[in-house]
Amino acid sequence: MGTRVAAVHFSDKTFAGVPQLLEDLQKLADDHESADIVFLIGREEVPVYAHRIILMTRCKSFQSVKRSEICRIPGCSVSPSAPGTPTPIRLPQFQGETFKQFINYVYTGKIVLQDGGVFEMLTLAQELGVEDLQNNCEEHVTSTMSVLNACTFLAAAMDIQDRASSGKGAKSFVDRCVSFVGENAAKCVKTNAFLNLPKESLIKLISSDCLALEEEDVWRAVVNWAKFHAGVVQRTAHWTEEERARVCQHLSGVINHVRLLLIDSQVFAEEVEPTGAVPIEMSLERYRFAALPNKFKEMPDDHRLQPRVMLKFFSGSHILSQDKTHLQRVLNQWYGSVKQCWRLIYRASTDGFSAESFHKHCDGVSPTYVLVLGVNGWLCGGYSDVPWGKSHTKGAYMVSDKSFLFSLSTTQDTPPIKYDIVKKPYAICYHQEIGPIFGAGADLLIANNCNANMDSYSNLPHSYDGENATTNSLMGDYNFTVADYEVFTPVSSSK
């Protein structure tokens, strides 16, 4: 488990000579006497020999060079060499054994990918320009990530991100690993891979809003991690002072990322304080928070007061998953209950994109959240506290003073935006031949078979309005095509 062999097998007689060719290329890779390049890898400068003609054939970083250049590898340094000796190329950011495997792949196309080294191999493939190996590495991560190895992947991705000159390839996988572990946190924190996380990786993980654990369980997982690294197996009540000091040393720098203010008072008194790891000022603040919670509500941007997202909030959502999991908390804040759980009553990609399918599953249900994902990646939707309801006419408006629209297609500088109802008699509209309609105009209309046409549109602002509201605010354009949309109702509601 955790390894994958990428090799080539030929049964067609047309390729009868290929096995011998690969064997000869392997011999060439091992022939240091004929090599004209020597890579010096890592701080130890482990020598790895190669032939420039092979590298020029297989690696883009050796192809797109000027006449006076040897290669274009980020972070490398090339030294002059005496006539008849290999040209030294130093790559201090990589590890010798992984680089040897990389060169072997360049010559033969064969490699064994391992969880702990896959991101270094991915970065090598990116920086030296071997696209087929890059694809193999990415596919390995995608197809093999599991509860057992996700933390190993996270540590490996963060390690190469810190070491490599260009860590952008690993960064996207760091985010993917954090999302996967976050979604499966209850199981992941019980694995050996979690216990073996370096401190920096643990901090990255527990700093995430997407960690699907109650804060008490975040604390317990962190203590178990610290005990493992300190070599302590006893329960807190039985620690010696020397064991307590070792555990506290490992918790130093970590405990600040646990949201202590959200931990239940009894758990804090019985499990947290006895470890001796909480600085006195943090402990006093926890008790002030328990006594005067309203005082702390005056600090809504305080990260320590933000509850983590639990996947059960919008259970089953394909749209609010992975890097969008944190948006569940945003929707619950707008709803007015930060821990409200919702059940999926309709998904267009599963139940059908027709208006008939939408009304079959959603008519008569309230309140509801409608989440709409466009083919362009934009995400928007609406909330209604009144149901779409059948009437004797083809269409009818329903009154609401609580409905709102929203855009979740955010950048770092643009937070999620909410657009409130301003013309309450026209909050939502029922039309048997159209999907959900918000507002007269309409501010948001999802058409029949919306995945196969551009009949869906947004005429915001009309019945809804908000800061900088335009027809492009919800989906990036007036008309759009829908990739998928989902409808949720609170778990306590019934159809």
N, C-alpha and C positions, 0 to 999 in steps of 0.2 A: 504493500500500500504506500502511496506517496511517490512512486516512481513510474516513469513511463518511457518505453523504448521507442524511439523514432528510427526505423531502419527501412531498408529497401529490399524487397523480394521480387524476383523475376521468374516467371514460368514460361514466358514466350521465348522460343528459340531465337528470335530476332535479337534478344538481349543476352545471348549465351555467354558473351565475353565480358559482361558487366561485373560479375563477381571477381574475376581475375583483375579487372581494372581497379576495383575498389581495394583489392589486396595490394596492388602495386602502389596506389595512392597512399595507403596506410604506411607502406615502407618508406615512401618519399617523405611523409610527415615525420617519420622517425629518423630521417637521415640528416644529422646535424652538419655533416661535412659539406654538403652542397647548399646549405641554407645561406641566404644573403640578407636575412632579417633576423634579429633576435629581440624579442619582447622581454623587457625586464619588469616583472609584475610584482606589485605590492611594495611595501617598505623593505622587504627582504630581497627585492629585485630577483625573484625566481626567473631563471632564463627559460624562455619558450621559443624554439626556433621555427622559422617558416621561410617560404619562398615567395618573393615578391610577385612573380608571374601568376602563382596560384591566388594570392591575395587580390591582385588586380582583376582576376577573372571572377572572383566570388564576392568581394567586399566593395561596396560603393565608396567607402571612405578612401580606398586606394585607386579608385577610378577617376573621381572628379578632383584632380589635383593639377596644380600648375607645374610647369616644367622643372622648376627648382625644388618642388615639394616631394616628399615620400608619401605622405598620407594626410588626411584631415580627420583625426580622431580627437574629440573634445578631451582636454585635460592631459594630452600626451606631450612628451618632449622628445625630440629626435636629436641624437648626437652624431657628430661626424665620425667616420670610421676609417681606419687604415685600409689601403687597397688590399683586396682579397679577403677582408674580414666582414662579418655581418654588420649591418647598420643597426645600432641600438635604438629601440623605441621604448621609452619608459611610460608605464601605466600604473602609477602608485595606488589608484583607487580600486583596483580589482584584486582578486585572490588567485594565486598560482594554479591551484587544482582546477578551479572553474574555467580559467582561461585555457588550460591544456585541453579540456573537453571541448571548448569552443573551437579551437584550432583543428581538433580531430574532426569536428562536424564540417568545417570548411573544406577539408580534404576529402572526406568520405560520405558526408550526409547522414552519419549515424551518431546518435546521442542517447544517453539515459538522463531524462529530466527528473530532478528530485525537488521535493517541496521546499527544502531549505535554501536551495540555490537557484531556483527558477527565475527569480527576479533579477539576480545578477546576470544570468544568461540572457534574459530578455533585454537588459540594458546593454550588454555587449553586442547583441544582435542589432539593436537600434543604433548605437554609436559607431559601429563598424559597418553597418549597412548590409545585413544579411536578412532579407525580408522573410524568406521561408522559415528560418529559425525563429524569428520574432513571432510569426503566426503560430508555430508549434508551441511556443512558450505560453502565449495568450490562451490558446485552446486548452492547454494542460491545466492552467489555473481555472478556467471556466468550467471544465468538465469534471475536475476532481475535487474542487473545494467542498469541504464537509465540516460537520461539527468537530471532528477529530483533528483536522489540520488547519482550520481557518486561522487560528492564533499563530501557528507556525508561519503561514503565508504573511500575516500582518507583520511579524517581527522581521522576516526576510525582506519584505517590501520597504519597510522603514529603514532598514540597515543600508540597502543599496541607494535609497533616496538621499541619505545623508552623505554617502561616500562618493557617488558618481557625480561627474561634472554636470550632467544633464539628467536630473532625477524625475523629469516630467512623466516619463513612461511609467515609473513606479508609483508616482503620486496618485494616478487614477486608480491603481490597484490598492493602494492604502485605503482610499475612500471606499472601494468596493469591499475590502476585507472588514473594515469597521462596520459597514452596513450589514454584512452577512452575520458577523458576530453579534451585532446589536439585535438583529431579528431573532437570533437563536441563542440569546445570552444565557438563558436558564440552563441550557445543556452545555454550552461552550465553557462556562466558568468551572465546570466540574471535570474538565479534561486536563491531562498532563501538559498539553500544549499551552493552556492558559497559565498554569503554575510556572512554566518555564519562560514566560514572557520577560524580556528586559524591562526595566523600570520605565524607559521612555515609551515603549509600546503600551504598557499598562496605562500610563497617564493619558496617552492618545485615546485609548478605548474608553476609560471612565469619564473623560471630558465630554464625550459625545452625548447629545440629547437623545440619540436613537437607541440607547442601551435599554432593552426591554426588561427591566428589573425594577422592583420597588427599591427605594433607597436603602432600606435595611439589608436587602440582599446584595446590593452593591458593596456595602460595608463588609458583609460577611465574606464575600469573594475576595476583597482586598486583603482582609486579615489572613485568610487561608494562603494567599499568595505570599504575604510577608513571612508567615510561619514556615512555609516551604523553603524560602530562600535563607531563612535564619536557622533552619534545621531543628525547629521546635515542633513537637507533636502533642504536647500536653495542652489541655484546656486552659483558658486564661487564669482561672482561679488557682491553678497548680503551677503557674510559672515561677521559676526562681527570678531573682532580680537580674541576674546575668542574662537569662532568656528574654525577659521583658525588654532589656536594653537592646538586645539584638533585633527583636521584632520592631521596636520603635525606630531603630536606625533604618530599617528597610521601608518603614511607613513614612519616613521623612521625605517631604517633597511630593508624596502621593496623597496624603490625607486631605490636603487643601482642595483636591479635585472631587472629593466625596461631598455631596450636598447635605452636610450634617444637619442643617436647619430643617430638612424634610424628614429626618428619621423620627420615628415614633418615640415619644418621651420615655416610655418604659424600656424600650429597646436601648435607647441612648444611655439610660441609667444602669441597665443590667449588663449590656454587652460592650458598649463603646468606651465609657469612662474607665472601667476597670483595667483596660489595656494600658492606661497611662500614656497613650500616644497623642491625645488631644491637648494642645496647648491651653493653658488656663483661660486665656482671653477668648478662645473659640468656644470653650465650654460655657463660660459665662454668657456669651452671646446666644448660645443655644437655649439657655434657660430664659433669657430675656425674650426671645422669640416665642417660647411656649407661653409666657405670661402676657405678652403684649403683641399678639400676631397682627393686629390692625396697624400698629406702628410700622411694621415692616412692609405692609401693603403699599405704603407711600413710596417704596423703592421697587417699582414694577420691573425695572431693567436689571435688577440684581440677579445674576446667573444662578446663585445659590438657592434662589427661591423658585426656579423653574423646574417643575416636575418633568421627569424623563418620559418619553413617549413609550407607551405600551402598545404592542401590536394589536392587542385585543380591542383597542379603541375603535379601529376600522378594520375589523377582522375580515380577511379574505380579499382585501383590496389589491388589485394588480397595479393600480395607478399610484397609490400612496405607499410605495415600497422602496427598498434600497435607499438611494440618496434623497428620496422625497418623504421618508418616514417621519421626519421631524415636523412636516406640515400637518400631521394629525393633531399635534398640540395646538397649532394655530387655529384650526377649525374648532376645536373644543373650547378654546378661549373665546372665540366669537360666539359660540353657542351659549357660553356662560357656565359651563361645568367642565373643569379641566380633566376629570377622569371619567367622563361619559363614554360608555361603550356603545357601538353602533353595529347593526347587522346589515349585511348586503342583501338587498331584495331584487336587484336587477343589474346585470352586466350585459351591455350590448353585444360584445364579442362572443358571449356564451348563449344569451337568450334570444338574440336577433336584433338587428338594427332598425327594424321597421317600427313605425309609430304604434302599430297594433301590439307589438311585443312590449313596448314601453308601458302602454296603458293597461295591458293585461296584468303586469306585475306591480304597477305603481299607483293606479287609480284608487282613491279612497284612503291612502296612507298619509299620515302626517305625524310629526314634522319629518322633513326629508332634506338630505344633502344630495345635490346632483354634482358629480365631478366629471368634467369633460376634458379629454386629452386630444389635442389636435394633431394632425399628421406632421405639423411643423414642430412638435414638441412642446407647444404652449399648453398651459394647464389653467383652467378657469372653472367656474361653476356658480351655483346658487343655492341658497337656503330658503325654505318655505315652511312656515308653521301651519299652513292650510293645505288641504289635499287637492290634487287634480281630481275633479269630480264630473261625472257624466251629467248631462242636462238634456232637455228636449230640443235644444238648438245645437247646431254644429259646433259652436264655440261660445265660451262664456268666461268672463273675468271673475277672479276671486279677490276679496279684500284682505289686506294684511298690513299691520304696522311693524312687523318684525322681520319680514323677508329681506334678504340682501343678496347682492351678487359679489363675486370676488375674483381676483386674479392671483394665481400662485406662480406665475412664470416670472420668477425673481432672479435678479443678479445680486452680487454682493452689496451693491449700493441701493438697490430697490427692494424693499421688504414687501411681503404679501400685502395686497390692497383690498379693502372692503368698500363696496358701494351700497349705500343705504337706500331704502325705498323713500321716494319723495312724493309719489302719486299713489297713495294707499289703495284707492279703488281698483287699481290695475296691477296688483302685485304679481299675479300669475294668471295664465290663460289656459283653459282647457280647449283642445281641438283634437278631435278623434283621428284626423289624418296627419297630425304633426306631433312630434315628441314634446318635451318640456318647453314651455314658453314663459319667460319672465318679462313682465311689463308690456304696456301697449307700445307698439312701435316697430319691432320689439327690441328690448334691450339685449336679450339673449334668446335665440330661437334655434332649436335643434331639429333639423328636418327629418322627414321620413327617409329611411335608408341613407343616413347621413355619412356613412363611410364610402359611398359610391358617387357622391355629387358634392357640389359646393353651394347647395341651397341653404345651408345653415348660415346665420349671420348675427351680427351684433350691432344694434342701433343706439348703443350707449352714448351719451346720457339722454334718457327720455323719462321713463318712470323711475329710474334709479340714477343716482348721481354721487359723485365723490371727487376727491382731489385729482385734478388733471384728467378727468374722465373723457375718453374719446371713443370713436368706433373701433379703434385699434387696440384699446386697453385690454380687452379680454383674450383675444386670440391672434393679435398681431395684424389683423386685416378685417375688413367689413364682412366679406364672405369667407368661408373656410370649410375644410373637410375634416371630419371627426375620425380619429384612429380608434377611440373607444370611449365609452362613458359608463359610469356606475351611479347607482342610487342607493343611499343608506338611510335607515331610520333607527332611532334609539332602540336598544335592546328591550326596554320596557314597553315599547309600543307594539300593538298588534294590528293585524290587517283587518 
